[in-house]
Amino acid sequence: MHEITTALGPDRPGEIPFARPDIDEDDISAVVNVIRSGWITTGPETREFERSFAGRVGAKHAIALSSATAALHLALDAVGLRAGDEVIVPTFTFTACAEVVRYFDATPVLVDVEPDTLCVDPAAARAAVTARTRALMAVHLGGHLADMDPLTKIADAHGLSLIEDAAHGLPGSYKGRAVGTIGRLAAFSFYATKTITTGEGGMLVTDDAECAERARIMSLHGMSKDAWKRYTGSGTWRYDVVAPGFKYNMTDIQAALGLSQLAKCDRMWQRRAVIAVRYSRAFGEISELEVPVTRPEVVHSWHLYVLRLHLHRLDVDRDAFIEELRALGIHASVHFIPIHTFTYYRETYGYPDSAFPVACAEFQRVLSLPIYSGMTDIEVDRVIEAVSGVVSGHRA
Ligand SMILES: Cc1ncc(COP(=O)(O)O)c(C=O)c1O
């Protein structure tokens, strides 16, 4: 199930939802202006959003889409994935990452993650490469970038396409390089809970002109180049179809919100970073808790604040911990249920838990706390108090 039920949580007075989009009057008037303009689907706002986004991360091409799932799908299409190929995907991520590989009748080869960052383990990825491997997906879990140097080396050595799942990553970086500019292609998400939102939406980013061209065509039914112009004064009714594509284009309503959100991306990030520091100061003092790491070469986007429980020091499990927080009006979530444990993947591939010791152990003890720019200091304090209180009541 998508995050919507647990992620956004109920909007009840006195409760702190897991996520809340930061929508201000500028966002609202940007959207209203587009609606009033009479041009509501893909058009000038979408092109402007693409230009601004590409400029912001420093990529040559950006294609605005209906979701990050669509962006991952088009990324795999652009690198020429075929039935029977393999794509290396960490098991500790959202199900979309494996699902898009199945769209091609290709195989998602699931691998374990690193214990500190929970991002794909380069050693596990290297060990998973076969003659059929075509791509490697680097998921920047929670907004901490995966270890891109060794992953790039593996991709280069074996001729694989390195695809960044940057759904959580904006505006993070790795060794001074912006998220989404390190792999061959990258997919960003603008889902309601993400670091900038368009309600639903995504962006595919690449420096590879051929991939960009293919993705743009496939995003709109496989219609030949610039078909979208047929909707504008500069186009005609005539178009050709060069491949059986998809309907993944972004609307101008979404793009207007995206542009307005992008303009305050840094301000929103700064607030989340302050909240992360406050959480880590408070929870770093509590021996039953483990706070998230940020490696020195990484700027964390703080999409998620993933706290871990030292379960042997507590007499509750993670699920009960979350329930106690909920009773106190604090809505936490879990990222992620390892993909190999889902019925479909278990029945299709039969991966044993023992193949993913880190993901399985960490899944038992992770919880994601509310962290969003609209949180007040009082709300942050309430989360700290609630978490500390639950720990105090359950020391083993
Ligand atoms: C890591 C990751 N990748 C991809 C996606 C898919 O994003 P979207 O909902 O925009 O399709 C998500 C969504 O939550 C995600 O968490």
The ligand as an SDF file (V2000), in Angstrom:
LIG
                    3D

 16 16  0  0  0  0  0  0  0  0999 V2000
   12.5350    5.1770   -2.4400 C   0  0  0  0  0  0  0  0  0  0  0  0
   11.3320    5.4460   -3.2740 C   0  0  0  0  0  0  0  0  0  0  0  0
   11.4190    5.2870   -4.6080 N   0  0  0  0  0  0  0  0  0  0  0  0
   10.3830    5.5330   -5.4190 C   0  0  0  0  0  0  0  0  0  0  0  0
    9.1830    5.9660   -4.9280 C   0  0  0  0  0  0  0  0  0  0  0  0
    8.0450    6.1970   -5.8590 C   0  0  0  0  0  0  0  0  0  0  0  0
    7.6700    7.5410   -5.8570 O   0  0  0  0  0  0  0  0  0  0  0  0
    6.2800    8.0080   -6.4880 P   0  0  0  0  0  0  0  0  0  0  0  0
    5.2360    7.8390   -5.4050 O   0  0  0  0  0  0  0  0  0  0  0  0
    6.4800    9.4370   -6.8550 O   0  0  0  0  0  0  0  0  0  0  0  0
    6.0020    7.1360   -7.6620 O   0  0  0  0  0  0  0  0  0  0  0  0
    9.0330    6.1610   -3.5470 C   0  0  0  0  0  0  0  0  0  0  0  0
    7.7410    6.6130   -3.0160 C   0  0  0  0  0  0  0  0  0  0  0  0
    7.4820    6.7350   -1.8720 O   0  0  0  0  0  0  0  0  0  0  0  0
   10.1330    5.8930   -2.7040 C   0  0  0  0  0  0  0  0  0  0  0  0
   10.0310    6.0370   -1.3750 O   0  0  0  0  0  0  0  0  0  0  0  0
  1  2  1  0
  2  3  1  0
  2 15  2  0
  3  4  2  0
  4  5  1  0
  5  6  1  0
  5 12  2  0
  6  7  1  0
  7  8  1  0
  8  9  2  0
  8 10  1  0
  8 11  1  0
 12 13  1  0
 12 15  1  0
 13 14  2  0
 15 16  1  0
M  END
$$$$
